Amino acid sequence: GGGVQSCRKQWYQRRVRVKLYERIKFLQTVATNSPPSSSHHSVGEASSADDVTKKYSTQYEAHLDPFSAFNRREKQRKYASLNSAERVTLGIGKMILSDKVARHGVFFYTI
């Protein structure tokens, strides 16, 4: 009964806080890409916000999918094992596939 409900509530609250931190990180990246503006926070508010951010930062990092981290490491390992010609070919392929105009150009060139 009560112990299970308490654990669920704590788990849910932690999950909500981690999601909130994820949103904060997103807004920070958006803010760094926008023109600078003056801050309206006092020093005490900023340090308090930094403490909260640091607290949930580690939980956010732990929340990230371990499979995507493994996948990223495997891609890096495989890329490192490619020779220079294969790396150039892969780079050109990625460039062509990432650009709509390049894809159309290659498509019509091959026809």
C-alpha positions in Angstrom: 0.0 0.0 0.0 1.5 3.2 1.3 5.1 2.4 0.6 4.4 1.6 -3.0 2.4 4.7 -3.5 5.2 6.8 -1.9 7.8 5.2 -4.2 5.6 5.8 -7.3 5.1 9.5 -6.2 8.8 10.0 -5.7 9.6 8.4 -9.0 7.0 10.4 -10.8 8.3 13.7 -9.2 11.8 12.8 -10.2 10.7 12.1 -13.7 8.9 15.4 -14.0 12.0 17.3 -12.7 14.2 15.5 -15.2 11.8 16.5 -18.0 11.8 20.0 -16.7 15.6 20.1 -16.8 15.5 18.8 -20.3 13.3 21.7 -21.3 15.7 24.1 -19.5 18.6 22.7 -21.5 16.6 23.2 -24.7 15.7 26.8 -23.8 19.4 27.5 -22.9 20.5 26.3 -26.4 17.8 28.4 -28.0 18.9 31.4 -25.9 22.6 30.9 -26.8 21.6 31.0 -30.5 19.6 34.2 -30.2 20.9 37.7 -29.7 22.0 38.5 -26.1 19.5 40.3 -23.8 19.8 41.8 -20.4 19.1 39.5 -17.5 16.5 40.5 -14.9 17.6 38.0 -12.2 19.5 38.9 -9.1 22.7 37.2 -8.0 20.9 35.1 -5.4 18.3 33.9 -7.8 21.0 33.0 -10.4 23.0 30.9 -7.9 19.9 29.2 -6.7 18.9 28.4 -10.2 22.4 27.1 -10.9 22.2 24.8 -7.9 18.9 23.3 -9.1 20.3 23.0 -12.6 23.4 21.1 -11.3 21.2 18.9 -9.1 19.1 17.7 -12.0 21.9 17.7 -14.6 23.3 14.4 -13.4 19.8 12.9 -13.3 19.2 14.1 -16.8 22.4 12.6 -18.1 21.6 9.3 -16.4 18.2 9.5 -18.0 19.6 9.5 -21.5 19.1 6.2 -23.3 22.2 3.9 -22.8 21.5 2.3 -26.1 21.9 5.6 -28.0 25.2 6.2 -26.1 26.3 2.7 -27.2 25.2 3.3 -30.7 27.2 6.6 -30.8 30.3 4.9 -29.5 30.0 2.1 -32.1 29.6 4.6 -34.9 32.7 6.4 -33.8 34.6 3.1 -33.5 33.5 2.0 -37.0 34.3 5.5 -38.5 37.8 5.3 -37.0 38.3 1.9 -38.6 37.6 3.3 -42.1 40.5 4.1 -44.4 40.7 7.6 -45.9 39.0 6.7 -49.2 36.1 5.2 -47.4 35.9 8.3 -45.1 35.8 10.6 -48.2 33.1 8.5 -49.8 31.0 8.5 -46.6 31.4 12.2 -46.3 30.3 12.8 -49.9 27.4 10.4 -49.5 26.2 12.2 -46.3 26.6 15.6 -48.0 24.5 14.5 -51.0 21.8 12.8 -48.9 21.5 15.8 -46.5 20.9 18.4 -49.3 17.7 18.3 -51.3 19.2 20.0 -54.3 22.2 17.7 -54.3 19.9 14.6 -54.2 17.9 15.9 -57.1 21.1 16.7 -59.1 22.5 13.2 -58.5 19.2 11.6 -59.3 18.8 13.5 -62.7 22.5 13.0 -63.5 22.1 9.2 -63.1 19.0 9.2 -65.4 
